[in-house]
Amino acid sequence: MSFNFAPAVYLLCFFTSSICALMLGRSFRRTRARLLFWSALCFGLLALNNLLLVLDLVVFTTSVDLALPRGLVALAAVATLLFGFIWDAEE
């Protein structure tokens, strides 16, 4: 009897990045620090990436390949945070 821990790990990653996005968003609303906004947006996109991972590898195991959308969302998350770092460094 073997248990596959991968779906549990994928879901924990989704919940963790969602909670981080929510906490960063709340801090942004309170302080209006722009870097918190960009970080919250990045973690929101990473949560979406993890959700797509769960859908791709757990729900739609053979019928749908979500590798390209997952890659694009991950790229958008990193680009968003990089843009936020550059934007805040200029001022």
ABEGO torsion letter per residue (X at the ends): XBBBAAAAAAAAAAAAAAAAAAAAAAAAAAAGBAAAAAAAAAAAAAAAAAAAAAAAAAABAAABBAAAAAAAAAAAAAAAAAAAAAAAAAX
